[in-house]
Amino acid sequence: MRWMRACLPAVVVAALFAGPLVAQDHDERYIPESDPLVLRKLEEWQDLKFGLLMHWGPYSQWGIVESWSICAEDEGWCRRKNPDYTEYKKQYEALKLSFNPIAFDPEKWAAAARNAGMKYVVFTTKHHDGFSMFDTKLTDYRITDPECPFSVNPRANVTKEIFRAFREQGLWTGAYFSKPDWHSEYYWWPNFATPDRHVNYSITDYPERWEKFVEFTHGQIMELLGGDYGTIDILWLDGGWVRKMTDDEVLRSRMAQGNKMTRVQSQDIRMDELVAKARQAQPGLIVVDRAVYGKNQNYLTPENRVPEKALPYPWESCIIAGGGWAWVPDPKFMSPREAVHLLVDIVVKGGNLLLNIGPAPDGTWPAEAYSLLEEIGRWMKVNGEAIYGTRALAPHKDGKSCITRKGDDTWYLYYMADEGEQMPAAITMNGLTLPAGAKVSVPGSGAVCRWKNGNGSFIVSVPQHVRNRPSSDYVWVFRIEI
């Protein structure tokens, strides 16, 4: 993940910490999957709507941007305080020797996520820095290595513990995995400098070295999918620059980057082969090869932004709840109103919300994270029926009014209330009319509302007793049975 500021809705901008952000481009074309098991699982995933993302690793001890400070790119958001790169990288990698999150309690996280109405979790099993948060046998740069103090803890294999705890609460599990690995000598070869995020040697000149990296990457992913970690529903691959490219694509990429990325080259890790093996181990596995156009990107993941309009394919906005992707000191979280508005804005456009919380170095969440999830859960207990299993319905949004559908016989009307706003006596939705005999009611109270059609619109009249005592805060919901 990277920091962003482009295209953020106001509710997200207000929630982010006041640090420099940078945009990540996403190719919003889409190639549909053909595997019937994956298609069925994708349809089920689109019903879930709300998930949790967690970035966590030794870097959390410093409260910095995960991984990126060891990348020798001159960007303000990942600039090092220590100007001696070699010494800084040595100190960064030594964070393994002090990482000891003794307050780690995944059951508490899983219960909070379930109570908030979340239906799946995506956890960073390995970020770009290469530190494995699982018991890999392929590198000693891992949390279970004897040099890491937490390795003696019976719960040292944190990925396994997190997946088990969340699965027991009924959530799907997803494995975030970074394709680039800046600790591997087969990606960043110590024989050369590391000028940017890319592999730092010519793959054409050293194909045997690259092949070792491909085998290493396949091996780690198959460790995660091989059974010790249970059923994995989503393989969420980050680092979209690691991909197969034609010569023309390499040239266009270099030109688009203004030749800043000096090592742009085709970094083919044989994704088709990897995905085939992965689905032999985990049939129906959803694969998200992020920001890489092709059939192995089963859903798209706009980062820290919400598309302006509904998208005609599966998608998920991954968004920071507070602070950064990883833990930072005194993180400022979005308000419950902002979070619920964000969820509704995404859902009415047909997407899912993957809300990120960064655990602290001791293995805890900030108290504000629990408070936020508790408030979201209070709203979801009343209105969850208007979130789960819904699909986009044009015109999607009309000012503060929004609309979705569930199946062929139910619509949901949402009114996104301003801070301190009283529920209006009537709510209008332009762009749609209701069929004769439609019934409008209020989830949580059962109150029935009168309605009438206008000129290409419909208007719902809200009874006084509902206006006096709304069944929920932030966004008011009306069920329409047609």
MIMARPA-86533 format. One record per residue (C-alpha): residue in one letter; x, y, z; residue number from 1. Coordinates in steps of 0.25 Angstrom, whole numbers, plus 5000, padded with zeros to 4 digits. Example, Ala and Ser with C-alpha at 12.3 -4.5 7.8 and 13.67 -1.06 7.14 Angstrom:
2
R rest    X    Y    Z  nr
R    A 5049 4982 5031   1
R    S 5055 4996 5029   2
END
This chain:
482
R rest    X    Y    Z  nr
R    M 5000 5000 5000   1
R    R 5004 5014 4998   2
R    W 4999 5028 5003   3
R    M 4989 5035 4994   4
R    R 4982 5049 4993   5
R    A 4976 5048 4979   6
R    C 4961 5047 4977   7
R    L 4958 5045 4992   8
R    P 4944 5048 4997   9
R    A 4943 5059 5008  10
R    V 4939 5049 5018  11
R    V 4952 5041 5016  12
R    V 4961 5054 5015  13
R    A 4956 5058 5028  14
R    A 4960 5045 5034  15
R    L 4974 5044 5029  16
R    F 4986 5049 5037  17
R    A 4992 5061 5032  18
R    G 5004 5055 5025  19
R    P 5008 5055 5010  20
R    L 5001 5046 5002  21
R    V 5003 5041 4987  22
R    A 4994 5035 4977  23
R    Q 4995 5021 4971  24
R    D 4989 5019 4958  25
R    H 4980 5008 4955  26
R    D 4976 5002 4941  27
R    E 4960 5002 4942  28
R    R 4959 4992 4931  29
R    Y 4954 4978 4935  30
R    I 4955 4964 4929  31
R    P 4944 4955 4935  32
R    E 4948 4941 4942  33
R    S 4943 4928 4935  34
R    D 4945 4918 4946  35
R    P 4931 4915 4951  36
R    L 4935 4913 4965  37
R    V 4942 4926 4965  38
R    L 4930 4933 4959  39
R    R 4921 4927 4970  40
R    K 4931 4932 4981  41
R    L 4932 4946 4975  42
R    E 4917 4947 4975  43
R    E 4917 4943 4990  44
R    W 4928 4953 4992  45
R    Q 4920 4964 4986  46
R    D 4909 4961 4997  47
R    L 4919 4963 5008  48
R    K 4921 4978 5006  49
R    F 4930 4981 5018  50
R    G 4943 4976 5022  51
R    L 4956 4979 5030  52
R    L 4970 4981 5025  53
R    M 4982 4981 5035  54
R    H 4996 4986 5032  55
R    W 5005 4981 5043  56
R    G 5020 4977 5045  57
R    P 5033 4981 5051  58
R    Y 5032 4995 5045  59
R    S 5020 4998 5054  60
R    Q 5031 5000 5065  61
R    W 5035 5013 5059  62
R    G 5021 5018 5055  63
R    I 5026 5020 5040  64
R    V 5021 5017 5027  65
R    E 5022 5002 5025  66
R    S 5034 4997 5016  67
R    W 5035 5009 5007  68
R    S 5046 5017 5015  69
R    I 5056 5006 5011  70
R    C 5053 5009 4996  71
R    A 5063 5019 4990  72
R    E 5052 5027 4983  73
R    D 5052 5042 4987  74
R    E 5038 5044 4991  75
R    G 5034 5052 5003  76
R    W 5024 5042 5009  77
R    C 5035 5032 5011  78
R    R 5048 5040 5013  79
R    R 5057 5035 5024  80
R    K 5062 5044 5035  81
R    N 5075 5037 5035  82
R    P 5082 5041 5022  83
R    D 5092 5029 5022  84
R    Y 5084 5019 5014  85
R    T 5092 5007 5018  86
R    E 5092 5010 5032  87
R    Y 5077 5013 5032  88
R    K 5074 5000 5025  89
R    K 5082 4992 5035  90
R    Q 5075 4998 5046  91
R    Y 5061 4996 5039  92
R    E 5064 4981 5037  93
R    A 5069 4980 5052  94
R    L 5055 4983 5056  95
R    K 5053 4968 5055  96
R    L 5061 4967 5068  97
R    S 5052 4975 5076  98
R    F 5038 4972 5071  99
R    N 5031 4966 5083 100
R    P 5016 4969 5082 101
R    I 5012 4962 5095 102
R    A 4998 4968 5096 103
R    F 4994 4961 5083 104
R    D 4980 4957 5084 105
R    P 4973 4953 5071 106
R    E 4961 4948 5077 107
R    K 4958 4963 5082 108
R    W 4960 4968 5068 109
R    A 4951 4958 5062 110
R    A 4940 4960 5072 111
R    A 4941 4975 5069 112
R    A 4941 4973 5054 113
R    R 4929 4964 5055 114
R    N 4921 4973 5064 115
R    A 4924 4984 5054 116
R    G 4917 4976 5043 117
R    M 4930 4973 5036 118
R    K 4930 4960 5028 119
R    Y 4944 4957 5024 120
R    V 4959 4961 5028 121
R    V 4971 4963 5019 122
R    F 4984 4962 5027 123
R    T 4998 4966 5022 124
R    T 5005 4953 5023 125
R    K 5017 4960 5016 126
R    H 5019 4974 5012 127
R    H 5030 4980 5002 128
R    D 5041 4979 5012 129
R    G 5040 4964 5012 130
R    F 5038 4962 5027 131
R    S 5028 4950 5028 132
R    M 5018 4950 5038 133
R    F 5016 4935 5037 134
R    D 5024 4923 5039 135
R    T 5031 4922 5026 136
R    K 5042 4912 5024 137
R    L 5048 4919 5012 138
R    T 5055 4931 5020 139
R    D 5059 4934 5034 140
R    Y 5054 4949 5032 141
R    R 5041 4945 5039 142
R    I 5034 4946 5052 143
R    T 5036 4932 5056 144
R    D 5051 4932 5055 145
R    P 5059 4930 5068 146
R    E 5065 4944 5067 147
R    C 5051 4950 5068 148
R    P 5047 4951 5083 149
R    F 5033 4948 5079 150
R    S 5037 4934 5073 151
R    V 5036 4928 5087 152
R    N 5022 4932 5089 153
R    P 5012 4920 5086 154
R    R 5004 4930 5077 155
R    A 5017 4934 5069 156
R    N 5011 4930 5056 157
R    V 5002 4942 5056 158
R    T 4996 4940 5042 159
R    K 4991 4926 5046 160
R    E 4985 4932 5059 161
R    I 4978 4943 5052 162
R    F 4972 4934 5042 163
R    R 4967 4924 5052 164
R    A 4961 4935 5061 165
R    F 4954 4942 5050 166
R    R 4949 4929 5044 167
R    E 4943 4925 5057 168
R    Q 4935 4938 5057 169
R    G 4930 4935 5043 170
R    L 4938 4944 5035 171
R    W 4945 4940 5022 172
R    T 4960 4941 5022 173
R    G 4969 4948 5012 174
R    A 4985 4948 5011 175
R    Y 4991 4961 5006 176
R    F 5005 4957 5000 177
R    S 5015 4966 4994 178
R    K 5020 4961 4981 179
R    P 5033 4970 4982 180
R    D 5042 4966 4993 181
R    W 5053 4976 4997 182
R    H 5060 4967 5007 183
R    S 5062 4955 4997 184
R    E 5075 4955 4990 185
R    Y 5068 4950 4978 186
R    Y 5060 4963 4977 187
R    W 5070 4973 4982 188
R    W 5084 4967 4979 189
R    P 5094 4972 4989 190
R    N 5104 4973 4977 191
R    F 5097 4985 4972 192
R    A 5091 4998 4978 193
R    T 5075 4999 4980 194
R    P 5071 5011 4973 195
R    D 5056 5009 4973 196
R    R 5045 4999 4976 197
R    H 5049 4990 4965 198
R    V 5058 4978 4964 199
R    N 5072 4984 4963 200
R    Y 5078 4975 4953 201
R    S 5076 4972 4938 202
R    I 5067 4959 4938 203
R    T 5071 4957 4924 204
R    D 5086 4957 4928 205
R    Y 5083 4948 4941 206
R    P 5071 4939 4938 207
R    E 5076 4928 4948 208
R    R 5075 4938 4959 209
R    W 5061 4943 4955 210
R    E 5057 4929 4954 211
R    K 5061 4927 4968 212
R    F 5052 4939 4972 213
R    V 5040 4933 4965 214
R    E 5042 4920 4972 215
R    F 5043 4927 4985 216
R    T 5030 4935 4983 217
R    H 5023 4922 4978 218
R    G 5028 4915 4990 219
R    Q 5024 4925 5000 220
R    I 5010 4927 4994 221
R    M 5008 4912 4994 222
R    E 5012 4911 5008 223
R    L 5000 4920 5012 224
R    L 4991 4912 5003 225
R    G 4995 4899 5006 226
R    G 4986 4895 5018 227
R    D 4993 4900 5031 228
R    Y 4986 4913 5030 229
R    G 4972 4907 5027 230
R    T 4963 4912 5016 231
R    I 4968 4924 5010 232
R    D 4957 4932 5002 233
R    I 4965 4943 4996 234
R    L 4979 4944 4991 235
R    W 4982 4959 4991 236
R    L 4995 4962 4984 237
R    D 5001 4976 4984 238
R    G 5013 4982 4977 239
R    G 5007 4983 4963 240
R    W 5020 4987 4956 241
R    V 5024 4972 4958 242
R    R 5017 4967 4945 243
R    K 5020 4962 4931 244
R    M 5022 4974 4921 245
R    T 5024 4975 4907 246
R    D 5036 4984 4902 247
R    D 5026 4994 4897 248
R    E 5019 4994 4911 249
R    V 5033 4996 4918 250
R    L 5036 5008 4909 251
R    R 5022 5014 4912 252
R    S 5023 5012 4927 253
R    R 5037 5018 4927 254
R    M 5032 5030 4919 255
R    A 5020 5031 4928 256
R    Q 5029 5031 4940 257
R    G 5038 5042 4934 258
R    N 5049 5032 4934 259
R    K 5049 5033 4950 260
R    M 5048 5018 4951 261
R    T 5061 5014 4945 262
R    R 5059 4999 4946 263
R    V 5046 4997 4939 264
R    Q 5046 4983 4932 265
R    S 5037 4971 4931 266
R    Q 5037 4964 4944 267
R    D 5030 4952 4940 268
R    I 5027 4943 4952 269
R    R 5018 4933 4944 270
R    M 5005 4938 4950 271
R    D 4996 4928 4942 272
R    E 5004 4916 4946 273
R    L 5004 4922 4961 274
R    V 4989 4924 4961 275
R    A 4986 4910 4955 276
R    K 4994 4904 4966 277
R    A 4988 4913 4977 278
R    R 4974 4908 4972 279
R    Q 4978 4894 4973 280
R    A 4981 4896 4987 281
R    Q 4969 4905 4990 282
R    P 4958 4903 4980 283
R    G 4950 4915 4976 284
R    L 4961 4924 4982 285
R    I 4959 4939 4979 286
R    V 4972 4945 4973 287
R    V 4974 4960 4973 288
R    D 4987 4963 4965 289
R    R 4985 4978 4969 290
R    A 4987 4988 4958 291
R    V 4990 4978 4948 292
R    Y 4981 4978 4936 293
R    G 4977 4963 4933 294
R    K 4969 4951 4937 295
R    N 4977 4949 4950 296
R    Q 4971 4962 4956 297
R    N 4957 4957 4960 298
R    Y 4953 4970 4966 299
R    L 4959 4984 4966 300
R    T 4964 4991 4978 301
R    P 4964 5007 4977 302
R    E 4973 5011 4988 303
R    N 4968 5022 4998 304
R    R 4958 5027 4988 305
R    V 4943 5024 4984 306
R    P 4940 5024 4969 307
R    E 4931 5036 4965 308
R    K 4921 5026 4959 309
R    A 4917 5012 4960 310
R    L 4926 5002 4953 311
R    P 4921 4990 4945 312
R    Y 4930 4980 4951 313
R    P 4934 4975 4965 314
R    W 4942 4985 4973 315
R    E 4946 4989 4987 316
R    S 4951 5002 4992 317
R    C 4963 5000 5002 318
R    I 4963 5012 5012 319
R    I 4970 5016 5024 320
R    A 4961 5017 5036 321
R    G 4971 5026 5044 322
R    G 4986 5030 5044 323
R    G 4993 5022 5033 324
R    W 4993 5008 5027 325
R    A 5002 5004 5038 326
R    W 5001 5009 5052 327
R    V 5005 5023 5055 328
R    P 5006 5030 5069 329
R    D 4993 5037 5073 330
R    P 4985 5033 5060 331
R    K 4973 5042 5057 332
R    F 4961 5033 5053 333
R    M 4950 5037 5044 334
R    S 4937 5039 5051 335
R    P 4925 5029 5051 336
R    R 4917 5038 5043 337
R    E 4928 5039 5032 338
R    A 4930 5024 5033 339
R    V 4916 5020 5031 340
R    H 4914 5031 5020 341
R    L 4927 5025 5013 342
R    L 4921 5011 5014 343
R    V 4908 5015 5008 344
R    D 4914 5023 4997 345
R    I 4922 5011 4993 346
R    V 4911 5001 4994 347
R    V 4901 5009 4986 348
R    K 4912 5009 4975 349
R    G 4913 4994 4975 350
R    G 4926 4993 4983 351
R    N 4931 4987 4996 352
R    L 4939 4995 5007 353
R    L 4952 4989 5013 354
R    L 4955 4998 5025 355
R    N 4969 4998 5030 356
R    I 4973 4998 5044 357
R    G 4988 4997 5048 358
R    P 4991 4990 5060 359
R    A 5001 4996 5070 360
R    P 5015 4990 5072 361
R    D 5010 4983 5085 362
R    G 4999 4976 5078 363
R    T 4988 4985 5082 364
R    W 4978 4994 5075 365
R    P 4976 5008 5079 366
R    A 4964 5010 5087 367
R    E 4958 5020 5076 368
R    A 4958 5008 5067 369
R    Y 4949 5000 5076 370
R    S 4940 5012 5078 371
R    L 4939 5014 5063 372
R    L 4935 5000 5060 373
R    E 4925 4999 5072 374
R    E 4918 5011 5066 375
R    I 4918 5005 5052 376
R    G 4912 4992 5058 377
R    R 4901 5000 5065 378
R    W 4897 5005 5051 379
R    M 4899 4992 5044 380
R    K 4890 4985 5054 381
R    V 4878 4993 5050 382
R    N 4882 4995 5035 383
R    G 4890 4983 5031 384
R    E 4879 4978 5022 385
R    A 4881 4990 5013 386
R    I 4896 4987 5012 387
R    Y 4898 4972 5011 388
R    G 4894 4965 4997 389
R    T 4891 4978 4991 390
R    R 4894 4983 4976 391
R    A 4896 4996 4970 392
R    L 4883 5002 4964 393
R    A 4883 5014 4955 394
R    P 4883 5026 4957 395
R    H 4891 5022 4970 396
R    K 4892 5036 4977 397
R    D 4883 5049 4976 398
R    G 4889 5059 4986 399
R    K 4887 5053 5000 400
R    S 4878 5042 4994 401
R    C 4884 5028 4990 402
R    I 4877 5016 4985 403
R    T 4881 5001 4983 404
R    R 4874 4988 4980 405
R    K 4873 4974 4987 406
R    G 4868 4963 4977 407
R    D 4856 4967 4968 408
R    D 4846 4971 4979 409
R    T 4854 4980 4989 410
R    W 4860 4994 4988 411
R    Y 4867 5002 4999 412
R    L 4866 5017 5000 413
R    Y 4877 5024 5008 414
R    Y 4877 5039 5013 415
R    M 4891 5043 5017 416
R    A 4889 5053 5028 417
R    D 4898 5065 5031 418
R    E 4903 5067 5045 419
R    G 4892 5072 5054 420
R    E 4881 5071 5043 421
R    Q 4867 5067 5047 422
R    M 4860 5056 5038 423
R    P 4852 5063 5027 424
R    A 4837 5062 5026 425
R    A 4839 5057 5011 426
R    I 4851 5050 5004 427
R    T 4852 5051 4989 428
R    M 4859 5042 4979 429
R    N 4860 5047 4965 430
R    G 4862 5038 4953 431
R    L 4853 5026 4958 432
R    T 4838 5024 4960 433
R    L 4831 5014 4969 434
R    P 4822 5003 4963 435
R    A 4807 5003 4968 436
R    G 4806 4996 4981 437
R    A 4820 4998 4986 438
R    K 4821 4998 5001 439
R    V 4831 5007 5008 440
R    S 4835 5004 5023 441
R    V 4847 5007 5032 442
R    P 4856 4997 5037 443
R    G 4857 4996 5052 444
R    S 4843 5002 5055 445
R    G 4834 4995 5045 446
R    A 4828 5009 5042 447
R    V 4820 5010 5029 448
R    C 4822 5022 5020 449
R    R 4813 5028 5010 450
R    W 4819 5031 4996 451
R    K 4816 5037 4983 452
R    N 4822 5038 4969 453
R    G 4826 5051 4963 454
R    N 4832 5055 4949 455
R    G 4842 5044 4948 456
R    S 4844 5043 4963 457
R    F 4837 5038 4976 458
R    I 4835 5045 4989 459
R    V 4835 5037 5002 460
R    S 4827 5044 5014 461
R    V 4833 5042 5027 462
R    P 4823 5040 5039 463
R    Q 4825 5050 5050 464
R    H 4828 5039 5061 465
R    V 4839 5034 5052 466
R    R 4845 5048 5050 467
R    N 4845 5050 5065 468
R    R 4851 5037 5069 469
R    P 4860 5031 5057 470
R    S 4864 5017 5058 471
R    S 4878 5020 5055 472
R    D 4888 5032 5053 473
R    Y 4896 5037 5041 474
R    V 4889 5031 5030 475
R    W 4874 5028 5030 476
R    V 4869 5016 5022 477
R    F 4856 5012 5016 478
R    R 4852 4998 5011 479
R    I 4844 4998 4998 480
R    E 4836 4985 4994 481
R    I 4832 4986 4980 482
END
